[in-house]
Amino acid sequence: LMGCLNTAYMCHVDIPRYYQGLKDPTPARFAGVAGAAFLAGGLVYALIIAAGRSTFGDFMPDFLLMAYARNDYMAFGAQLLTALGVCCSYLLTMFALKGTLEGGACGRWLRATLKAD
């Protein structure tokens, strides 16, 4: 859960980039796209929770995929895809940092501070 919340939090810093990336950006259109994305993400998470609950009942470990047998290759593949997703989520932070340093007030301050030394 914490990993999912962390990734969701990191997306907030890229909202202006997502808004500008729309074909015809308007607040109403962005709200519709964002709402659809949240709904789709929520449905995926609900499906995963329901599958885990129906498989393991009350015994649900912190990382659900660790409860499967060690020789279950589908669970191993899911573990690899989860790791890939976590690694790729850091790109969201780096894109936001790049945008801040290129054009934001913080970036201007940082550049002025570094040139002063």
N, CA, C and O atoms as a GROMACS GRO file, in nm:
protein
  468
    1LEU      N    1   0.082  -0.120   0.000
    1LEU     CA    2   0.000   0.000   0.000
    1LEU      C    3   0.086   0.125   0.000
    1LEU      O    4   0.057   0.222  -0.071
    2MET      N    5   0.193   0.124   0.080
    2MET     CA    6   0.277   0.243   0.087
    2MET      C    7   0.345   0.272  -0.047
    2MET      O    8   0.360   0.388  -0.085
    3GLY      N    9   0.385   0.168  -0.118
    3GLY     CA   10   0.446   0.188  -0.249
    3GLY      C   11   0.348   0.251  -0.346
    3GLY      O   12   0.385   0.340  -0.423
    4CYS      N   13   0.224   0.206  -0.343
    4CYS     CA   14   0.122   0.262  -0.432
    4CYS      C   15   0.093   0.408  -0.397
    4CYS      O   16   0.080   0.492  -0.486
    5LEU      N   17   0.084   0.437  -0.268
    5LEU     CA   18   0.058   0.574  -0.227
    5LEU      C   19   0.176   0.665  -0.262
    5LEU      O   20   0.156   0.780  -0.300
    6ASN      N   21   0.297   0.613  -0.248
    6ASN     CA   22   0.415   0.692  -0.284
    6ASN      C   23   0.415   0.728  -0.431
    6ASN      O   24   0.442   0.842  -0.467
    7THR      N   25   0.384   0.631  -0.516
    7THR     CA   26   0.379   0.657  -0.660
    7THR      C   27   0.270   0.757  -0.692
    7THR      O   28   0.290   0.846  -0.775
    8ALA      N   29   0.155   0.744  -0.629
    8ALA     CA   30   0.046   0.839  -0.652
    8ALA      C   31   0.086   0.979  -0.608
    8ALA      O   32   0.052   1.076  -0.675
    9TYR      N   33   0.157   0.990  -0.496
    9TYR     CA   34   0.201   1.120  -0.449
    9TYR      C   35   0.301   1.183  -0.546
    9TYR      O   36   0.296   1.303  -0.571
   10MET      N   37   0.392   1.102  -0.600
   10MET     CA   38   0.492   1.154  -0.693
   10MET      C   39   0.428   1.208  -0.820
   10MET      O   40   0.485   1.297  -0.883
   11CYS      N   41   0.314   1.157  -0.858
   11CYS     CA   42   0.247   1.205  -0.980
   11CYS      C   43   0.199   1.349  -0.965
   11CYS      O   44   0.186   1.419  -1.065
   12HIS      N   45   0.173   1.394  -0.844
   12HIS     CA   46   0.118   1.528  -0.824
   12HIS      C   47   0.211   1.637  -0.876
   12HIS      O   48   0.164   1.740  -0.922
   13VAL      N   49   0.339   1.616  -0.868
   13VAL     CA   50   0.431   1.721  -0.911
   13VAL      C   51   0.434   1.735  -1.062
   13VAL      O   52   0.484   1.835  -1.113
   14ASP      N   53   0.381   1.639  -1.134
   14ASP     CA   54   0.379   1.644  -1.280
   14ASP      C   55   0.244   1.686  -1.338
   14ASP      O   56   0.224   1.677  -1.459
   15ILE      N   57   0.152   1.731  -1.254
   15ILE     CA   58   0.020   1.768  -1.302
   15ILE      C   59   0.026   1.874  -1.412
   15ILE      O   60  -0.044   1.860  -1.513
   16PRO      N   61   0.106   1.980  -1.399
   16PRO     CA   62   0.111   2.077  -1.510
   16PRO      C   63   0.156   2.015  -1.642
   16PRO      O   64   0.106   2.052  -1.748
   17ARG      N   65   0.250   1.922  -1.636
   17ARG     CA   66   0.297   1.855  -1.758
   17ARG      C   67   0.184   1.772  -1.820
   17ARG      O   68   0.167   1.771  -1.942
   18TYR      N   69   0.107   1.703  -1.737
   18TYR     CA   70  -0.004   1.624  -1.789
   18TYR      C   71  -0.112   1.714  -1.849
   18TYR      O   72  -0.169   1.683  -1.954
   19TYR      N   73  -0.138   1.825  -1.782
   19TYR     CA   74  -0.239   1.919  -1.833
   19TYR      C   75  -0.197   1.975  -1.969
   19TYR      O   76  -0.277   1.980  -2.062
   20GLN      N   77  -0.072   2.016  -1.980
   20GLN     CA   78  -0.022   2.072  -2.106
   20GLN      C   79  -0.014   1.966  -2.216
   20GLN      O   80  -0.016   1.999  -2.334
   21GLY      N   81  -0.006   1.840  -2.177
   21GLY     CA   82   0.002   1.732  -2.275
   21GLY      C   83  -0.132   1.695  -2.338
   21GLY      O   84  -0.136   1.620  -2.436
   22LEU      N   85  -0.241   1.747  -2.283
   22LEU     CA   86  -0.371   1.720  -2.343
   22LEU      C   87  -0.380   1.786  -2.481
   22LEU      O   88  -0.319   1.890  -2.506
   23LYS      N   89  -0.455   1.723  -2.569
   23LYS     CA   90  -0.471   1.776  -2.705
   23LYS      C   91  -0.538   1.913  -2.703
   23LYS      O   92  -0.492   2.005  -2.771
   24ASP      N   93  -0.643   1.927  -2.627
   24ASP     CA   94  -0.715   2.054  -2.615
   24ASP      C   95  -0.734   2.081  -2.466
   24ASP      O   96  -0.840   2.053  -2.412
   25PRO      N   97  -0.631   2.137  -2.397
   25PRO     CA   98  -0.638   2.146  -2.251
   25PRO      C   99  -0.739   2.247  -2.199
   25PRO      O  100  -0.730   2.367  -2.225
   26THR      N  101  -0.834   2.196  -2.126
   26THR     CA  102  -0.929   2.278  -2.052
   26THR      C  103  -0.942   2.214  -1.914
   26THR      O  104  -0.920   2.094  -1.900
   27PRO      N  105  -0.978   2.292  -1.812
   27PRO     CA  106  -0.994   2.234  -1.679
   27PRO      C  107  -1.097   2.120  -1.676
   27PRO      O  108  -1.077   2.020  -1.608
   28ALA      N  109  -1.205   2.136  -1.749
   28ALA     CA  110  -1.308   2.031  -1.751
   28ALA      C  111  -1.256   1.903  -1.815
   28ALA      O  112  -1.281   1.793  -1.766
   29ARG      N  113  -1.183   1.917  -1.923
   29ARG     CA  114  -1.128   1.799  -1.991
   29ARG      C  115  -1.025   1.730  -1.903
   29ARG      O  116  -1.022   1.607  -1.894
   30PHE      N  117  -0.940   1.809  -1.838
   30PHE     CA  118  -0.840   1.750  -1.749
   30PHE      C  119  -0.907   1.677  -1.633
   30PHE      O  120  -0.863   1.569  -1.594
   31ALA      N  121  -1.012   1.736  -1.578
   31ALA     CA  122  -1.084   1.672  -1.468
   31ALA      C  123  -1.143   1.538  -1.513
   31ALA      O  124  -1.140   1.441  -1.438
   32GLY      N  125  -1.196   1.533  -1.635
   32GLY     CA  126  -1.250   1.407  -1.686
   32GLY      C  127  -1.145   1.301  -1.706
   32GLY      O  128  -1.165   1.185  -1.670
   33VAL      N  129  -1.030   1.341  -1.763
   33VAL     CA  130  -0.921   1.246  -1.784
   33VAL      C  131  -0.865   1.198  -1.651
   33VAL      O  132  -0.842   1.079  -1.632
   34ALA      N  133  -0.843   1.291  -1.558
   34ALA     CA  134  -0.790   1.254  -1.427
   34ALA      C  135  -0.888   1.164  -1.352
   34ALA      O  136  -0.847   1.066  -1.289
   35GLY      N  137  -1.017   1.195  -1.358
   35GLY     CA  138  -1.117   1.112  -1.293
   35GLY      C  139  -1.120   0.971  -1.351
   35GLY      O  140  -1.130   0.874  -1.276
   36ALA      N  141  -1.112   0.960  -1.484
   36ALA     CA  142  -1.110   0.828  -1.547
   36ALA      C  143  -0.985   0.750  -1.507
   36ALA      O  144  -0.992   0.629  -1.484
   37ALA      N  145  -0.872   0.818  -1.497
   37ALA     CA  146  -0.748   0.751  -1.456
   37ALA      C  147  -0.756   0.702  -1.312
   37ALA      O  148  -0.715   0.590  -1.283
   38PHE      N  149  -0.809   0.785  -1.223
   38PHE     CA  150  -0.825   0.743  -1.084
   38PHE      C  151  -0.922   0.627  -1.072
   38PHE      O  152  -0.899   0.534  -0.995
   39LEU      N  153  -1.030   0.631  -1.148
   39LEU     CA  154  -1.127   0.522  -1.147
   39LEU      C  155  -1.063   0.393  -1.197
   39LEU      O  156  -1.081   0.287  -1.136
   40ALA      N  157  -0.988   0.401  -1.307
   40ALA     CA  158  -0.922   0.281  -1.360
   40ALA      C  159  -0.820   0.226  -1.260
   40ALA      O  160  -0.815   0.105  -1.238
   41GLY      N  161  -0.741   0.314  -1.201
   41GLY     CA  162  -0.645   0.270  -1.101
   41GLY      C  163  -0.712   0.208  -0.980
   41GLY      O  164  -0.666   0.105  -0.929
   42GLY      N  165  -0.819   0.270  -0.933
   42GLY     CA  166  -0.893   0.215  -0.819
   42GLY      C  167  -0.953   0.078  -0.848
   42GLY      O  168  -0.952  -0.010  -0.762
   43LEU      N  169  -1.003   0.060  -0.970
   43LEU     CA  170  -1.058  -0.070  -1.007
   43LEU      C  171  -0.950  -0.178  -1.012
   43LEU      O  172  -0.972  -0.292  -0.970
   44VAL      N  173  -0.833  -0.142  -1.063
   44VAL     CA  174  -0.722  -0.239  -1.067
   44VAL      C  175  -0.683  -0.278  -0.924
   44VAL      O  176  -0.667  -0.396  -0.895
   45TYR      N  177  -0.668  -0.179  -0.836
   45TYR     CA  178  -0.632  -0.210  -0.697
   45TYR      C  179  -0.740  -0.292  -0.629
   45TYR      O  180  -0.708  -0.385  -0.554
   46ALA      N  181  -0.867  -0.261  -0.652
   46ALA     CA  182  -0.976  -0.339  -0.593
   46ALA      C  183  -0.974  -0.483  -0.643
   46ALA      O  184  -0.999  -0.576  -0.566
   47LEU      N  185  -0.946  -0.502  -0.770
   47LEU     CA  186  -0.937  -0.637  -0.826
   47LEU      C  187  -0.823  -0.715  -0.762
   47LEU      O  188  -0.839  -0.833  -0.729
   48ILE      N  189  -0.710  -0.651  -0.744
   48ILE     CA  190  -0.595  -0.718  -0.680
   48ILE      C  191  -0.628  -0.754  -0.535
   48ILE      O  192  -0.596  -0.863  -0.489
   49ILE      N  193  -0.690  -0.662  -0.464
   49ILE     CA  194  -0.726  -0.689  -0.324
   49ILE      C  195  -0.828  -0.802  -0.316
   49ILE      O  196  -0.815  -0.890  -0.231
   50ALA      N  197  -0.926  -0.802  -0.403
   50ALA     CA  198  -1.028  -0.908  -0.402
   50ALA      C  199  -0.966  -1.043  -0.436
   50ALA      O  200  -1.001  -1.144  -0.374
   51ALA      N  201  -0.876  -1.046  -0.532
   51ALA     CA  202  -0.811  -1.173  -0.567
   51ALA      C  203  -0.727  -1.224  -0.452
   51ALA      O  204  -0.728  -1.344  -0.422
   52GLY      N  205  -0.654  -1.137  -0.387
   52GLY     CA  206  -0.574  -1.179  -0.272
   52GLY      C  207  -0.658  -1.226  -0.156
   52GLY      O  208  -0.626  -1.326  -0.091
   53ARG      N  209  -0.765  -1.155  -0.130
   53ARG     CA  210  -0.855  -1.193  -0.020
   53ARG      C  211  -0.922  -1.327  -0.048
   53ARG      O  212  -0.936  -1.409   0.043
   54SER      N  213  -0.964  -1.349  -0.172
   54SER     CA  214  -1.030  -1.476  -0.204
   54SER      C  215  -0.931  -1.592  -0.204
   54SER      O  216  -0.970  -1.706  -0.178
   55THR      N  217  -0.806  -1.564  -0.232
   55THR     CA  218  -0.706  -1.670  -0.233
   55THR      C  219  -0.658  -1.705  -0.093
   55THR      O  220  -0.646  -1.823  -0.059
   56PHE      N  221  -0.631  -1.603  -0.010
   56PHE     CA  222  -0.567  -1.626   0.119
   56PHE      C  223  -0.657  -1.602   0.240
   56PHE      O  224  -0.617  -1.634   0.351
   57GLY      N  225  -0.774  -1.547   0.222
   57GLY     CA  226  -0.862  -1.521   0.335
   57GLY      C  227  -0.802  -1.418   0.429
   57GLY      O  228  -0.756  -1.313   0.385
   58ASP      N  229  -0.803  -1.448   0.557
   58ASP     CA  230  -0.752  -1.354   0.656
   58ASP      C  231  -0.600  -1.349   0.660
   58ASP      O  232  -0.542  -1.253   0.710
   59PHE      N  233  -0.534  -1.452   0.607
   59PHE     CA  234  -0.389  -1.453   0.605
   59PHE      C  235  -0.341  -1.383   0.478
   59PHE      O  236  -0.329  -1.443   0.371
   60MET      N  237  -0.314  -1.256   0.493
   60MET     CA  238  -0.261  -1.180   0.380
   60MET      C  239  -0.132  -1.114   0.425
   60MET      O  240  -0.135  -1.021   0.506
   61PRO      N  241  -0.019  -1.160   0.374
   61PRO     CA  242   0.109  -1.100   0.414
   61PRO      C  243   0.121  -0.956   0.362
   61PRO      O  244   0.041  -0.913   0.278
   62ASP      N  245   0.220  -0.885   0.412
   62ASP     CA  246   0.240  -0.746   0.370
   62ASP      C  247   0.262  -0.736   0.220
   62ASP      O  248   0.207  -0.647   0.154
   63PHE      N  249   0.341  -0.826   0.165
   63PHE     CA  250   0.363  -0.829   0.021
   63PHE      C  251   0.297  -0.957  -0.029
   63PHE      O  252   0.353  -1.066  -0.016
   64LEU      N  253   0.179  -0.943  -0.084
   64LEU     CA  254   0.093  -1.056  -0.119
   64LEU      C  255   0.162  -1.161  -0.206
   64LEU      O  256   0.138  -1.280  -0.188
   65LEU      N  257   0.246  -1.118  -0.297
   65LEU     CA  258   0.308  -1.213  -0.389
   65LEU      C  259   0.406  -1.307  -0.319
   65LEU      O  260   0.444  -1.410  -0.376
   66MET      N  261   0.449  -1.274  -0.198
   66MET     CA  262   0.539  -1.362  -0.123
   66MET      C  263   0.464  -1.482  -0.064
   66MET      O  264   0.528  -1.576  -0.018
   67ALA      N  265   0.332  -1.480  -0.063
   67ALA     CA  266   0.255  -1.590  -0.007
   67ALA      C  267   0.242  -1.707  -0.104
   67ALA      O  268   0.205  -1.817  -0.062
   68TYR      N  269   0.270  -1.686  -0.230
   68TYR     CA  270   0.261  -1.794  -0.328
   68TYR      C  271   0.381  -1.887  -0.316
   68TYR      O  272   0.483  -1.849  -0.258
   69ALA      N  273   0.370  -2.006  -0.369
   69ALA     CA  274   0.479  -2.104  -0.364
   69ALA      C  275   0.601  -2.049  -0.438
   69ALA      O  276   0.588  -1.973  -0.533
   70ARG      N  277   0.718  -2.089  -0.392
   70ARG     CA  278   0.843  -2.040  -0.452
   70ARG      C  279   0.857  -2.081  -0.598
   70ARG      O  280   0.924  -2.013  -0.675
   71ASN      N  281   0.796  -2.192  -0.635
   71ASN     CA  282   0.810  -2.239  -0.774
   71ASN      C  283   0.693  -2.195  -0.862
   71ASN      O  284   0.675  -2.248  -0.972
   72ASP      N  285   0.613  -2.100  -0.815
   72ASP     CA  286   0.503  -2.046  -0.895
   72ASP      C  287   0.559  -1.938  -0.986
   72ASP      O  288   0.587  -1.826  -0.942
   73TYR      N  289   0.575  -1.971  -1.113
   73TYR     CA  290   0.640  -1.879  -1.206
   73TYR      C  291   0.554  -1.758  -1.240
   73TYR      O  292   0.608  -1.652  -1.274
   74MET      N  293   0.424  -1.772  -1.231
   74MET     CA  294   0.337  -1.656  -1.255
   74MET      C  295   0.355  -1.553  -1.143
   74MET      O  296   0.362  -1.433  -1.169
   75ALA      N  297   0.364  -1.601  -1.018
   75ALA     CA  298   0.386  -1.510  -0.906
   75ALA      C  299   0.524  -1.446  -0.916
   75ALA      O  300   0.540  -1.328  -0.885
   76PHE      N  301   0.622  -1.523  -0.959
   76PHE     CA  302   0.757  -1.469  -0.977
   76PHE      C  303   0.756  -1.360  -1.085
   76PHE      O  304   0.820  -1.256  -1.070
   77GLY      N  305   0.685  -1.385  -1.194
   77GLY     CA  306   0.673  -1.284  -1.299
   77GLY      C  307   0.605  -1.158  -1.247
   77GLY      O  308   0.644  -1.047  -1.282
   78ALA      N  309   0.503  -1.176  -1.163
   78ALA     CA  310   0.434  -1.060  -1.105
   78ALA      C  311   0.529  -0.984  -1.012
   78ALA      O  312   0.524  -0.861  -1.007
   79GLN      N  313   0.614  -1.054  -0.939
   79GLN     CA  314   0.713  -0.988  -0.854
   79GLN      C  315   0.809  -0.905  -0.938
   79GLN      O  316   0.842  -0.792  -0.902
   80LEU      N  317   0.854  -0.961  -1.050
   80LEU     CA  318   0.945  -0.888  -1.138
   80LEU      C  319   0.877  -0.763  -1.195
   80LEU      O  320   0.938  -0.657  -1.202
   81LEU      N  321   0.752  -0.777  -1.237
   81LEU     CA  322   0.680  -0.662  -1.291
   81LEU      C  323   0.656  -0.556  -1.184
   81LEU      O  324   0.658  -0.436  -1.214
   82THR      N  325   0.633  -0.598  -1.060
   82THR     CA  326   0.617  -0.503  -0.951
   82THR      C  327   0.747  -0.426  -0.929
   82THR      O  328   0.745  -0.304  -0.912
   83ALA      N  329   0.859  -0.498  -0.928
   83ALA     CA  330   0.989  -0.432  -0.913
   83ALA      C  331   1.015  -0.334  -1.028
   83ALA      O  332   1.067  -0.225  -1.006
   84LEU      N  333   0.980  -0.373  -1.148
   84LEU     CA  334   0.997  -0.285  -1.263
   84LEU      C  335   0.912  -0.159  -1.247
   84LEU      O  336   0.957  -0.048  -1.277
   85GLY      N  337   0.789  -0.176  -1.201
   85GLY     CA  338   0.701  -0.061  -1.178
   85GLY      C  339   0.757   0.035  -1.074
   85GLY      O  340   0.748   0.157  -1.090
   86VAL      N  341   0.813  -0.020  -0.967
   86VAL     CA  342   0.872   0.065  -0.863
   86VAL      C  343   0.992   0.140  -0.919
   86VAL      O  344   1.007   0.260  -0.895
   87CYS      N  345   1.076   0.071  -0.993
   87CYS     CA  346   1.194   0.136  -1.052
   87CYS      C  347   1.153   0.245  -1.151
   87CYS      O  348   1.214   0.352  -1.153
   88CYS      N  349   1.054   0.220  -1.231
   88CYS     CA  350   1.011   0.319  -1.330
   88CYS      C  351   0.941   0.438  -1.266
   88CYS      O  352   0.936   0.546  -1.327
   89SER      N  353   0.887   0.422  -1.147
   89SER     CA  354   0.818   0.534  -1.082
   89SER      C  355   0.915   0.645  -1.044
   89SER      O  356   0.874   0.760  -1.028
   90TYR      N  357   1.043   0.614  -1.030
   90TYR     CA  358   1.139   0.718  -0.998
   90TYR      C  359   1.156   0.818  -1.112
   90TYR      O  360   1.199   0.931  -1.090
   91LEU      N  361   1.122   0.777  -1.233
   91LEU     CA  362   1.127   0.870  -1.346
   91LEU      C  363   1.032   0.987  -1.326
   91LEU      O  364   1.062   1.099  -1.367
   92LEU      N  365   0.918   0.961  -1.261
   92LEU     CA  366   0.823   1.069  -1.234
   92LEU      C  367   0.889   1.178  -1.151
   92LEU      O  368   0.871   1.297  -1.178
   93THR      N  369   0.965   1.138  -1.051
   93THR     CA  370   1.033   1.234  -0.965
   93THR      C  371   1.141   1.308  -1.042
   93THR      O  372   1.156   1.429  -1.027
   94MET      N  373   1.216   1.236  -1.123
   94MET     CA  374   1.324   1.300  -1.196
   94MET      C  375   1.273   1.399  -1.301
   94MET      O  376   1.334   1.504  -1.320
   95PHE      N  377   1.163   1.367  -1.370
   95PHE     CA  378   1.105   1.461  -1.465
   95PHE      C  379   1.058   1.587  -1.394
   95PHE      O  380   1.077   1.698  -1.445
   96ALA      N  381   0.997   1.571  -1.278
   96ALA     CA  382   0.952   1.687  -1.202
   96ALA      C  383   1.070   1.770  -1.154
   96ALA      O  384   1.065   1.893  -1.159
   97LEU      N  385   1.175   1.705  -1.108
   97LEU     CA  386   1.294   1.777  -1.063
   97LEU      C  387   1.357   1.854  -1.179
   97LEU      O  388   1.399   1.969  -1.163
   98LYS      N  389   1.363   1.791  -1.295
   98LYS     CA  390   1.420   1.857  -1.414
   98LYS      C  391   1.338   1.981  -1.450
   98LYS      O  392   1.393   2.087  -1.477
   99GLY      N  393   1.205   1.967  -1.450
   99GLY     CA  394   1.120   2.080  -1.482
   99GLY      C  395   1.135   2.193  -1.382
   99GLY      O  396   1.134   2.310  -1.420
  100THR      N  397   1.149   2.159  -1.255
  100THR     CA  398   1.166   2.261  -1.150
  100THR      C  399   1.299   2.333  -1.168
  100THR      O  400   1.306   2.455  -1.157
  101LEU      N  401   1.404   2.257  -1.194
  101LEU     CA  402   1.535   2.319  -1.208
  101LEU      C  403   1.549   2.399  -1.336
  101LEU      O  404   1.628   2.493  -1.342
  102GLU      N  405   1.474   2.364  -1.439
  102GLU     CA  406   1.483   2.437  -1.566
  102GLU      C  407   1.406   2.569  -1.563
  102GLU      O  408   1.454   2.669  -1.617
  103GLY      N  409   1.289   2.570  -1.502
  103GLY     CA  410   1.209   2.690  -1.518
  103GLY      C  411   1.143   2.743  -1.394
  103GLY      O  412   1.089   2.854  -1.396
  104GLY      N  413   1.144   2.670  -1.286
  104GLY     CA  414   1.073   2.714  -1.168
  104GLY      C  415   1.152   2.814  -1.086
  104GLY      O  416   1.271   2.834  -1.109
  105ALA      N  417   1.085   2.877  -0.991
  105ALA     CA  418   1.149   2.975  -0.904
  105ALA      C  419   1.261   2.910  -0.823
  105ALA      O  420   1.365   2.973  -0.801
  106CYS      N  421   1.241   2.788  -0.781
  106CYS     CA  422   1.343   2.718  -0.705
  106CYS      C  423   1.468   2.697  -0.790
  106CYS      O  424   1.581   2.710  -0.742
  107GLY      N  425   1.446   2.665  -0.917
  107GLY     CA  426   1.558   2.646  -1.008
  107GLY      C  427   1.636   2.774  -1.031
  107GLY      O  428   1.759   2.772  -1.036
  108ARG      N  429   1.565   2.885  -1.046
  108ARG     CA  430   1.632   3.014  -1.063
  108ARG      C  431   1.714   3.050  -0.939
  108ARG      O  432   1.827   3.097  -0.950
  109TRP      N  433   1.655   3.026  -0.821
  109TRP     CA  434   1.726   3.052  -0.697
  109TRP      C  435   1.851   2.965  -0.685
  109TRP      O  436   1.958   3.012  -0.647
  110LEU      N  437   1.835   2.835  -0.719
  110LEU     CA  438   1.947   2.743  -0.709
  110LEU      C  439   2.060   2.781  -0.806
  110LEU      O  440   2.177   2.779  -0.769
  111ARG      N  441   2.022   2.816  -0.929
  111ARG     CA  442   2.124   2.857  -1.027
  111ARG      C  443   2.196   2.985  -0.980
  111ARG      O  444   2.318   2.996  -0.993
  112ALA      N  445   2.120   3.081  -0.927
  112ALA     CA  446   2.181   3.205  -0.879
  112ALA      C  447   2.272   3.178  -0.760
  112ALA      O  448   2.378   3.240  -0.747
  113THR      N  449   2.232   3.088  -0.673
  113THR     CA  450   2.312   3.055  -0.556
  113THR      C  451   2.441   2.985  -0.597
  113THR      O  452   2.548   3.015  -0.543
  114LEU      N  453   2.431   2.892  -0.690
  114LEU     CA  454   2.550   2.818  -0.731
  114LEU      C  455   2.648   2.907  -0.808
  114LEU      O  456   2.769   2.887  -0.799
  115LYS      N  457   2.598   3.004  -0.883
  115LYS     CA  458   2.687   3.094  -0.957
  115LYS      C  459   2.756   3.194  -0.864
  115LYS      O  460   2.863   3.245  -0.897
  116ALA      N  461   2.695   3.220  -0.749
  116ALA     CA  462   2.752   3.317  -0.655
  116ALA      C  463   2.880   3.263  -0.591
  116ALA      O  464   2.964   3.342  -0.548
  117ASP      N  465   2.895   3.132  -0.584
  117ASP     CA  466   3.013   3.076  -0.517
  117ASP      C  467   3.133   3.071  -0.607
  117ASP      O  468   3.240   3.026  -0.565
   0.00000   0.00000   0.00000
